[in-house]
Amino acid sequence: MAAPYEKAPHTASAYNNTFSNTDIEIQSPKAESSYFDEKDDAHDRNAPSFGRKTPTRKYSARWWKRTWDGAVRIGTWPRLIYCCIGFVLMILWLGVMLIFVGNEVKYEQQNARDTIQRHRTGDSNGESISGSILLKGTLVNFDAGKRSLSVSWSGLYKQDNYSTIVDLADPLEVNSTTYPDGIGIYRDVTATPYEYNYTYPELLENGTETTQTSKSWMYRVDNDTLKPVGVIGRHQWDSFDTEISFTQKYSKNVWSQPMLGYPFDKWQGQIVFVANDIWWARTDNVTNGDVFPLAGIQLADSTLNWRISYTFNNTCPSPTALDYEHGEAWPANCYLDIRFDAVRPPLVIFAAVTAVVVNWTCTLFIFILTSEAIIMRRGYMLEGTDILSMCFTALFALPTIRSLLPGAPDYGAIIDLCGVLPCTLIVALCTVCVAVAKLNKRKREGKTD
């Protein structure tokens, strides 16, 4: 083809020869512009026109593609971008973990809240001591298999409403106090009103000393043969251990059932304490007598993958409001009832839900690839071993994710039936389908050859 523009002929014969020559094409500038506009629409709008490139509109999709391709060839900005993305993701993950840790710290502070109640007791010299006795529970371990919580208990003391809570029998603490004979702690019993006779010395008018007998009331452990589970108050390190059984908190709710409803299972436990002053009981000659109210409890420490909280109810009346000569009107029972709740912390729930989402995302991705390759007959996807290798890898990788979950129970929880078992079955079926399709493809190729 000749050039679009030919030199104009000088003679008529040359003009006739020019138009009689079918190999020469003459176009006007307007026709030339329309010609390339049509080609731009059909092909590449950036195609060269007379040695010049049609400029691309800035910030268009084609402009971004050309700019990114140029940046990839150099390599500086793409590397900087993906490094920044990775750094941002790492910061976000650390931020989420710090939020969970801060939430756990607030929960522990709530367990260590202050509770106060006055009571009457006495020391070895018979002098009156006024103050509050509390129990401090240190969480040791929660065994979901045995459904029990291990707690180590010690004593706390608060002298009055203006002093702080300190360890009981701390020799270095001015606001603490010591019980030489100790405080007996009884478990899962109650104390009932008991009328007893007590003797006290009396000085007569003639100067002689005699003893008088009078009746009075006190609370006494309802089992006089029971031994205390622990004695505190003699030394700062006095403590005793308990195992508290846990059961399901909410009935008729499968999502809150212990172990089965992981990670949304909710547990509850209960323990009852009664405390008595051993010195006063011995002085009054009443076995397991002189029960006084415990002011409350505090919980310290935490258990891995579990969040333990508590509430308590002290059924004992205030000693200052009691009429010790008319115990018939006293409440029938005196004990400290402690209820525990055990749930999974938000970190465990977040990890379990994330694992289920990842399992289903990978499964759906593999299912779509398998459907495209077999149902939509994308034969090129079956070439090589890429898709088959991915199916086999996912078949063993998905169940492994479940074993990494924090505090995961034995296999059979709802999370396994919803997020592990169906995903594994779907991936296994996809693996079989891809393997059969590849074998059929090779068979057809063999017949063709």
Salt bridges, closest charged atoms under 4 A:
ASP41 OD1 - ARG45 NH2 2.06
ASP69 OD2 - LYS65 NZ 3.18
GLU104 OE1 - ARG307 NH2 3.08
ASP114 OD2 - LYS158 NZ 2.58
ASP181 OD2 - ARG282 NH1 2.62
ASP188 OD2 - ARG187 NE 3.05
ASP238 OD1 - HIS235 ND1 3.26
ASP265 OD2 - ARG344 NH2 3.00
ASP290 OD1 - ARG120 NH2 3.17
ASP323 OD2 - HIS326 ND1 2.88
ASP337 OD2 - ARG339 NE 3.18
ASP341 OD2 - LYS249 NZ 3.17
GLU372 OE1 - ARG378 NE 3.18
ASP416 OD1 - ARG402 NE 2.62
GLU445 OE2 - LYS441 NZ 2.52
